Amino acid sequence: MIRSELIQKIADENPHLYQRDVERIVNTVFEEVTDAMARGDRVELRGFGAFSVKQRDARVGRNPRTGATVQVEEKCVPFFKTGKLLRDRLNGKA
């Protein structure tokens, strides 16, 4: 599902809301999650999962084409851990 499909589904299920308002709500939620993660905060949505940021240390990598060694800088990467409800539902337990 892509963002526009999510917005359309929410708008269809809530006919009392304008689609532009639903779009603003969805965009605000995504922006807040992104901003919190950019600050290094953890975002937890109960039953769904938790978003966090993990730090990857600098290391020596290898260019697969030439085989030359390359310095890879340290970086932050997003990490998602599923919640118990989501995991159970995916595995047919709920």
MODELLER restraints for C-alpha pairs under 7 A, 6 or more apart:
rsr = mdl.restraints
at = mdl.atoms
rsr.add(forms.Gaussian(group=physical.xy_distance, feature=features.Distance(at['CA:7:A'], at['CA:22:A']), mean=6.22, stdev=0.5))
rsr.add(forms.Gaussian(group=physical.xy_distance, feature=features.Distance(at['CA:7:A'], at['CA:23:A']), mean=5.76, stdev=0.5))
rsr.add(forms.Gaussian(group=physical.xy_distance, feature=features.Distance(at['CA:7:A'], at['CA:26:A']), mean=6.94, stdev=0.5))
rsr.add(forms.Gaussian(group=physical.xy_distance, feature=features.Distance(at['CA:11:A'], at['CA:17:A']), mean=6.52, stdev=0.5))
rsr.add(forms.Gaussian(group=physical.xy_distance, feature=features.Distance(at['CA:11:A'], at['CA:18:A']), mean=6.99, stdev=0.5))
rsr.add(forms.Gaussian(group=physical.xy_distance, feature=features.Distance(at['CA:11:A'], at['CA:19:A']), mean=5.53, stdev=0.5))
rsr.add(forms.Gaussian(group=physical.xy_distance, feature=features.Distance(at['CA:11:A'], at['CA:22:A']), mean=6.25, stdev=0.5))
rsr.add(forms.Gaussian(group=physical.xy_distance, feature=features.Distance(at['CA:33:A'], at['CA:43:A']), mean=6.56, stdev=0.5))
rsr.add(forms.Gaussian(group=physical.xy_distance, feature=features.Distance(at['CA:37:A'], at['CA:52:A']), mean=6.41, stdev=0.5))
rsr.add(forms.Gaussian(group=physical.xy_distance, feature=features.Distance(at['CA:37:A'], at['CA:53:A']), mean=6.36, stdev=0.5))
rsr.add(forms.Gaussian(group=physical.xy_distance, feature=features.Distance(at['CA:40:A'], at['CA:53:A']), mean=6.12, stdev=0.5))
rsr.add(forms.Gaussian(group=physical.xy_distance, feature=features.Distance(at['CA:41:A'], at['CA:52:A']), mean=6.75, stdev=0.5))
rsr.add(forms.Gaussian(group=physical.xy_distance, feature=features.Distance(at['CA:42:A'], at['CA:50:A']), mean=6.99, stdev=0.5))
rsr.add(forms.Gaussian(group=physical.xy_distance, feature=features.Distance(at['CA:42:A'], at['CA:51:A']), mean=5.79, stdev=0.5))
rsr.add(forms.Gaussian(group=physical.xy_distance, feature=features.Distance(at['CA:42:A'], at['CA:52:A']), mean=4.63, stdev=0.5))
rsr.add(forms.Gaussian(group=physical.xy_distance, feature=features.Distance(at['CA:43:A'], at['CA:50:A']), mean=5.55, stdev=0.5))
rsr.add(forms.Gaussian(group=physical.xy_distance, feature=features.Distance(at['CA:43:A'], at['CA:51:A']), mean=5.05, stdev=0.5))
rsr.add(forms.Gaussian(group=physical.xy_distance, feature=features.Distance(at['CA:43:A'], at['CA:52:A']), mean=6.45, stdev=0.5))
rsr.add(forms.Gaussian(group=physical.xy_distance, feature=features.Distance(at['CA:44:A'], at['CA:50:A']), mean=4.16, stdev=0.5))
rsr.add(forms.Gaussian(group=physical.xy_distance, feature=features.Distance(at['CA:44:A'], at['CA:51:A']), mean=6.29, stdev=0.5))
rsr.add(forms.Gaussian(group=physical.xy_distance, feature=features.Distance(at['CA:46:A'], at['CA:83:A']), mean=6.87, stdev=0.5))
rsr.add(forms.Gaussian(group=physical.xy_distance, feature=features.Distance(at['CA:47:A'], at['CA:83:A']), mean=5.05, stdev=0.5))
rsr.add(forms.Gaussian(group=physical.xy_distance, feature=features.Distance(at['CA:47:A'], at['CA:84:A']), mean=6.16, stdev=0.5))
rsr.add(forms.Gaussian(group=physical.xy_distance, feature=features.Distance(at['CA:47:A'], at['CA:85:A']), mean=4.83, stdev=0.5))
rsr.add(forms.Gaussian(group=physical.xy_distance, feature=features.Distance(at['CA:47:A'], at['CA:86:A']), mean=6.11, stdev=0.5))
rsr.add(forms.Gaussian(group=physical.xy_distance, feature=features.Distance(at['CA:48:A'], at['CA:82:A']), mean=6.06, stdev=0.5))
rsr.add(forms.Gaussian(group=physical.xy_distance, feature=features.Distance(at['CA:48:A'], at['CA:83:A']), mean=4.82, stdev=0.5))
rsr.add(forms.Gaussian(group=physical.xy_distance, feature=features.Distance(at['CA:48:A'], at['CA:85:A']), mean=6.59, stdev=0.5))
rsr.add(forms.Gaussian(group=physical.xy_distance, feature=features.Distance(at['CA:48:A'], at['CA:86:A']), mean=5.38, stdev=0.5))
rsr.add(forms.Gaussian(group=physical.xy_distance, feature=features.Distance(at['CA:49:A'], at['CA:80:A']), mean=6.92, stdev=0.5))
rsr.add(forms.Gaussian(group=physical.xy_distance, feature=features.Distance(at['CA:49:A'], at['CA:81:A']), mean=5.50, stdev=0.5))
rsr.add(forms.Gaussian(group=physical.xy_distance, feature=features.Distance(at['CA:49:A'], at['CA:82:A']), mean=4.12, stdev=0.5))
rsr.add(forms.Gaussian(group=physical.xy_distance, feature=features.Distance(at['CA:49:A'], at['CA:83:A']), mean=4.00, stdev=0.5))
rsr.add(forms.Gaussian(group=physical.xy_distance, feature=features.Distance(at['CA:50:A'], at['CA:80:A']), mean=5.71, stdev=0.5))
rsr.add(forms.Gaussian(group=physical.xy_distance, feature=features.Distance(at['CA:50:A'], at['CA:81:A']), mean=5.31, stdev=0.5))
rsr.add(forms.Gaussian(group=physical.xy_distance, feature=features.Distance(at['CA:50:A'], at['CA:82:A']), mean=6.48, stdev=0.5))
rsr.add(forms.Gaussian(group=physical.xy_distance, feature=features.Distance(at['CA:51:A'], at['CA:79:A']), mean=5.74, stdev=0.5))
rsr.add(forms.Gaussian(group=physical.xy_distance, feature=features.Distance(at['CA:51:A'], at['CA:80:A']), mean=4.62, stdev=0.5))
rsr.add(forms.Gaussian(group=physical.xy_distance, feature=features.Distance(at['CA:51:A'], at['CA:81:A']), mean=6.62, stdev=0.5))
rsr.add(forms.Gaussian(group=physical.xy_distance, feature=features.Distance(at['CA:52:A'], at['CA:78:A']), mean=5.97, stdev=0.5))
rsr.add(forms.Gaussian(group=physical.xy_distance, feature=features.Distance(at['CA:52:A'], at['CA:79:A']), mean=5.19, stdev=0.5))
rsr.add(forms.Gaussian(group=physical.xy_distance, feature=features.Distance(at['CA:52:A'], at['CA:80:A']), mean=6.40, stdev=0.5))
rsr.add(forms.Gaussian(group=physical.xy_distance, feature=features.Distance(at['CA:53:A'], at['CA:76:A']), mean=6.30, stdev=0.5))
rsr.add(forms.Gaussian(group=physical.xy_distance, feature=features.Distance(at['CA:53:A'], at['CA:77:A']), mean=5.67, stdev=0.5))
rsr.add(forms.Gaussian(group=physical.xy_distance, feature=features.Distance(at['CA:53:A'], at['CA:78:A']), mean=4.70, stdev=0.5))
rsr.add(forms.Gaussian(group=physical.xy_distance, feature=features.Distance(at['CA:53:A'], at['CA:79:A']), mean=5.69, stdev=0.5))
rsr.add(forms.Gaussian(group=physical.xy_distance, feature=features.Distance(at['CA:54:A'], at['CA:76:A']), mean=5.59, stdev=0.5))
rsr.add(forms.Gaussian(group=physical.xy_distance, feature=features.Distance(at['CA:54:A'], at['CA:77:A']), mean=5.39, stdev=0.5))
rsr.add(forms.Gaussian(group=physical.xy_distance, feature=features.Distance(at['CA:54:A'], at['CA:78:A']), mean=6.34, stdev=0.5))
rsr.add(forms.Gaussian(group=physical.xy_distance, feature=features.Distance(at['CA:54:A'], at['CA:79:A']), mean=6.52, stdev=0.5))
rsr.add(forms.Gaussian(group=physical.xy_distance, feature=features.Distance(at['CA:55:A'], at['CA:75:A']), mean=5.88, stdev=0.5))
rsr.add(forms.Gaussian(group=physical.xy_distance, feature=features.Distance(at['CA:55:A'], at['CA:76:A']), mean=4.52, stdev=0.5))
rsr.add(forms.Gaussian(group=physical.xy_distance, feature=features.Distance(at['CA:55:A'], at['CA:77:A']), mean=6.43, stdev=0.5))
rsr.add(forms.Gaussian(group=physical.xy_distance, feature=features.Distance(at['CA:56:A'], at['CA:74:A']), mean=5.44, stdev=0.5))
rsr.add(forms.Gaussian(group=physical.xy_distance, feature=features.Distance(at['CA:56:A'], at['CA:75:A']), mean=5.27, stdev=0.5))
rsr.add(forms.Gaussian(group=physical.xy_distance, feature=features.Distance(at['CA:56:A'], at['CA:76:A']), mean=5.99, stdev=0.5))
rsr.add(forms.Gaussian(group=physical.xy_distance, feature=features.Distance(at['CA:57:A'], at['CA:74:A']), mean=4.52, stdev=0.5))
rsr.add(forms.Gaussian(group=physical.xy_distance, feature=features.Distance(at['CA:57:A'], at['CA:75:A']), mean=6.79, stdev=0.5))
rsr.add(forms.Gaussian(group=physical.xy_distance, feature=features.Distance(at['CA:58:A'], at['CA:72:A']), mean=5.57, stdev=0.5))
rsr.add(forms.Gaussian(group=physical.xy_distance, feature=features.Distance(at['CA:58:A'], at['CA:73:A']), mean=4.53, stdev=0.5))
rsr.add(forms.Gaussian(group=physical.xy_distance, feature=features.Distance(at['CA:58:A'], at['CA:74:A']), mean=4.00, stdev=0.5))
rsr.add(forms.Gaussian(group=physical.xy_distance, feature=features.Distance(at['CA:59:A'], at['CA:71:A']), mean=6.17, stdev=0.5))
rsr.add(forms.Gaussian(group=physical.xy_distance, feature=features.Distance(at['CA:59:A'], at['CA:72:A']), mean=5.32, stdev=0.5))
rsr.add(forms.Gaussian(group=physical.xy_distance, feature=features.Distance(at['CA:59:A'], at['CA:73:A']), mean=6.75, stdev=0.5))
rsr.add(forms.Gaussian(group=physical.xy_distance, feature=features.Distance(at['CA:60:A'], at['CA:69:A']), mean=6.53, stdev=0.5))
rsr.add(forms.Gaussian(group=physical.xy_distance, feature=features.Distance(at['CA:60:A'], at['CA:70:A']), mean=5.71, stdev=0.5))
rsr.add(forms.Gaussian(group=physical.xy_distance, feature=features.Distance(at['CA:60:A'], at['CA:71:A']), mean=4.74, stdev=0.5))
rsr.add(forms.Gaussian(group=physical.xy_distance, feature=features.Distance(at['CA:60:A'], at['CA:72:A']), mean=5.83, stdev=0.5))
rsr.add(forms.Gaussian(group=physical.xy_distance, feature=features.Distance(at['CA:61:A'], at['CA:69:A']), mean=5.66, stdev=0.5))
rsr.add(forms.Gaussian(group=physical.xy_distance, feature=features.Distance(at['CA:61:A'], at['CA:70:A']), mean=4.99, stdev=0.5))
rsr.add(forms.Gaussian(group=physical.xy_distance, feature=features.Distance(at['CA:61:A'], at['CA:71:A']), mean=6.01, stdev=0.5))
rsr.add(forms.Gaussian(group=physical.xy_distance, feature=features.Distance(at['CA:61:A'], at['CA:72:A']), mean=6.14, stdev=0.5))
rsr.add(forms.Gaussian(group=physical.xy_distance, feature=features.Distance(at['CA:62:A'], at['CA:68:A']), mean=5.64, stdev=0.5))
rsr.add(forms.Gaussian(group=physical.xy_distance, feature=features.Distance(at['CA:62:A'], at['CA:69:A']), mean=4.43, stdev=0.5))
rsr.add(forms.Gaussian(group=physical.xy_distance, feature=features.Distance(at['CA:62:A'], at['CA:70:A']), mean=5.51, stdev=0.5))
rsr.add(forms.Gaussian(group=physical.xy_distance, feature=features.Distance(at['CA:63:A'], at['CA:69:A']), mean=6.26, stdev=0.5))
rsr.add(forms.Gaussian(group=physical.xy_distance, feature=features.Distance(at['CA:63:A'], at['CA:70:A']), mean=6.63, stdev=0.5))
rsr.add(forms.Gaussian(group=physical.xy_distance, feature=features.Distance(at['CA:88:A'], at['CA:94:A']), mean=5.91, stdev=0.5))
